[in-house]
Structure formats: structure tokens, C-alpha cells
Amino acid sequence: MYELLTKGDNNAHHDYNRQYETGLYPPGQRWVYKRDVVGTARAYLPYIGHLTIALNEYPRAKWLLVGGLLLLVSFLSRGELLGVR
């Protein structure tokens, strides 16, 4: 049986506070058990959120990216970039 003690996002403390019996767990529960785990992480992309922030801060960059991707898809669907005729 797995017993996990989780740590919250970007804070210095565990999700369970022993002193006050507070946190994300129900009262009296100290661990997360295997039956409580819904999914697992398969990849770690530490700075991907910066792209979202940049695209929201600079709308022109967002539209340039969307337009570039549309052109890329258009050319790839025709086979022009791959040299296929």
C-alpha cells in the first residue's frame, strides 16, 4: 500500500499541517493512499507557462504564431515543404 505526503504548489509546507490538523486532506487523514490517486505525471515542462503569459501579453505575437502554424499546415498538407509532388 502506498502512503504519500503531498506538498502544495509553490509553497514551503506540506499539504497536511500536523500542528493544526489543517490542509487539503479531510480531518484525521494524514496520507494520500493509492485509491485516492487519480493520475500521474508523464512529463515535466518547467517553463511552458511562460509561453502562455508572453502570448497573452503580446497579442501580435499570438496572431503571428497562429498564422505561421496555419501556413505550415497548409504547406505540409500539399507536400510542398517535403518536396513531394
Disulfide bonds with the S-S distance in Angstrom:
none
